[in-house]
Amino acid sequence: MKKAVVVFSGGQDSTTCLVQALSRYDEVHAITFDYGQRHSEEIETARRLASRLGIAAHKVMDVTMLGELAISALTRDEIPVSFELQENGLPNTFVPGRNILFLTLAAIYAYQVGAEAVITGVCETDFSGYPDCRDEFVKALNQAVSLGLDRAIRFETPLMWLDKAETWALADHYGHLDTVRQQTLTCYNGIAGDGCGACPACDLRSRGLQQYLADKAGVLARLHQKTGLGEKSGC
């Protein structure tokens, strides 16, 4: 039996990864992290989606010590989310160590449930400037974790080379465009669906959706070229 664990926030990217995993694996687990993020509604959104999508198990872990250590606009209500980069060249929504911790804990969970893969929605092509979303980082951590656990747990990043329009196309391919659009929470201001429309996350999400809706055939062709999905299913 093929098993996978999805790092699941209830946002657009991780939900798209989850619906894809359900078509590829016999048993899918999701793990969500409460790290003291700006909006607790993110966790409740993940709970609702996990229940509706019918996965094998959904684990919510308290890792609020990360929020205590990592100062970010996503862990401190008094820090407003900004479009401007900080002096270090990173956005103020970057949470230091977040994916280091999340992927490591997800791998331990995968070890316990006998899963062969940990799936995460990080993306280098169309990301927010976070260093822990880069392919080089994920591969390096994957090697270290597999060595430390003495088991070859594979980190999968199905969105790594997709832009946001192609991510929308992927959700549509699996019949969940409306689910992702209406029921996920990506907005930094904690508004589900299309969000506030003003924060960086909403801007990126909205531009990708409009690009996809304006040129479905073209975006699907790019998705096919990058993933081979169209060839397999007539997408």
N, C-alpha and C positions, 0 to 999 in steps of 0.2 A: 504493500500500500504506500503510495506516494503522499508524503505529508509536508506541509509548509507552515511557517509562522510569518504573519504579516505585521510589520510595525505600523500601527493603525491610529491615526489622530482624528479621524472623522472628517478630514479635509478632502479637497478634490483629488490630490495626487494619491494619497494612501487608499482612498476608496476605489479609485480606478485600478490600482494594484490589486486590491482585494477581489473585485469582480473578475479580474483576469485570472487570479489564482484559483478561484472557484471552478473555472473551466479547465484548469490544467492539473489540479491536484485532487486526490481522492479525499483528503482530509485537510481542512484549513483552520488554523488557529489564528487569533488576532491578539496582539498585546498593545495596550494603551498605557501611557505614562502620565501620571499626575505629578508634575514637577513645579507646581505653584504657578502655572501659566496664567496669563492675564485674564483669561475667561474660562471659568469652570464649565461653561456651556459646551466647550469643546469636548469634554469627557462625556457628557450626557448625549451629545450628538453621536459620538462613537458607539456608545451603548445601544442607542436606538437603531443605528445602521447595522450593527453586528447582529442584532436580534432579527431585523427584517431580512437580512441576506442569508440567514440560516447557516452560519458557520458552526464548526464543531465545538469551539470554546472561545470565550473572550475573557482575557485576563486584564484587569486594571491594576497597575502597580503604583504604590506611593513612593515617589523618588523626590520628595520635596526638598531633600538636602541639596539637590542641584539648583533649585531656585534660590536657596539661601546663599550659595556660593557664586552663582553666575548672575552678574548684574546686567540687565538687558531691558529694553522696552517691553519685552514679552514676559518679564518676571517682576517688573516694578510698575505699579499703576501710575506713579507720579512722573514717570518718564514718557513723554509723548512720542508716538511712532513718527519717525521722520523719513522723508524721501532723501535727505542729504546723508552722505557718507561721513563717518567719524574720521578723526585724524589718522587712525590706523588703516583707513581705506575700507572698513567694513560697515555695513548698516547697523543701526542701533538695535535692530531686532535679532541680531546674532546672539545666540545663547552658547557661550563657550562650553565645549565638552558634551553638548547635548547628544549628538549622534555617536560619539564615542561610547557614552553610557548606554544609550538606547540599543545600539546594535550588539553590544557586549551582553546586556541582559537578555535581549531577544534570542541570542545564540545559546545562552544557558537554558532558557525555556525550551528552545528547539531540542537541545540535548535531552532534556527530561521527557519530552513527549515523543521522542524518536523521529523528529522532522529532519529532512535532508537539506532544507533551504530556509533562509531568512530573507524576506522580501521587503524592500524599502523603496519609497517613492522619491528618493533624492534625484536631482537632475542637474547636470552640468551645463546643458545647452541653454536653458532658459531659467536660470536660478536667480536667487536674490543676493548673490555675492558671498554665500556662506562657504568657508573652506572645507567644512565637514560634509559638503554635498558633492565633492569632486570624486571622479572615478579613481584617481590615484590613491586618495585616502581610503575609500571603501575597500579597494583591493589589498592595501597594506594591512588594514585592520582585519580583514577576512583571513589573511595568512596567519597573523598573530593569534587570533582567536582559535582557529583550527588547530594550530600547534599547541596552544594552551589546554584545549579540551581533548586533544589526541583523537579528534574526530573531524572528518572533512565535511563541515557544515558550509554550505554554499550561500554566499550573499548575492542575491539577485537584485538588479536595479533596472527594471523594465522601462523606466522613463528617462534613463540617463542621457540619451542622445535625442530625445524628442522635445520639440518646442511645445508651448501651451496649446496651440491649435491642434497639433498632432495628439496631444494628451486627451483633448476633447473627442477627437476622432476615435481614439482607442476605447473610450467609454461608450461611444455610440456603437462601435463594432460589437461590443458585448451586450448591447441592448439596454444600457443604463445611462444614457445621456441625461434624461430627465431626473433620474435618481441623483446623479452627481450634481446637476445644476440646482435642484430644489432642496435637497436634503443634507448636503454637506456644509461644513463651516470652514471657510478659508480666511475670512475677514479678520484683520487685526483688531477690529472694534467689536468683535463678538456677534456679528449679525449673520445668520445663516442664509443659505441660498445665494442670491446675487450680491449680498453684503451691503456695506455702506457706500460703495462706489467711489470712495475717496482715498483709501489707504493704498500702500504699495501692492499688497497682496490682491486686493480687489482690482486694481488697475491691470495687473498682469493677467489675472484670470479673465477679466472682461475683454481685453484686447485679443486674447487667444480664442475666446468663444466667438467673437465677431469675425475673426479671420476664418474660422472653421465654417461658420454659417454662410459666409459670403462666397466661399469656394470649397464646397465639400469634396467635389471630385478631385481637385488639385491636392487638397490636404490628405485625402485618403490615398492618393497615388504616392505621396511622399511617405506616408505611414507604411504602405505596402513595400516600398523600396527599402525602407530601414528595417522592417520586421518580418516581411514575408507573409503577414497575416492575410492580405487580400488574395494571394495565390492559393492559400489553403481553404478559404471559405467564401470566396466571391465577394468580399467586402467592397 
